[in-house]
Amino acid sequence: MTRRRADIVIDARGLEPPEPMLRTMEALDHLEPNRKLLVVLPREPFPLYRALEINGFSWQTEHQADGTVTVLIEHRRQ
């Protein structure tokens, strides 16, 4: 998953919890339809997936060779 596919990128690899979740949710509050948010994390964000589901977002997760996890998020299409 490349950064070129995202309109907004949050690199949360150096942040302590709950900062990655807080920044992601704040960005989602302002994410316009047809725009995408890419979150780069040091591990799989299982609590985020539930929040995305509840709030009407879809996502794609990829695991990188270095252990990094990227999550590309967009509004769920109706």
Secondary structure, DSSP 8 states (H G I E B T S, - for coil): --GGG-SEEEE-TT--TTHHHHHHHHHHHT--TT--EEEEESS--HHHHHHHHHTTEEEEEEE-TTS-EEEEEEE---
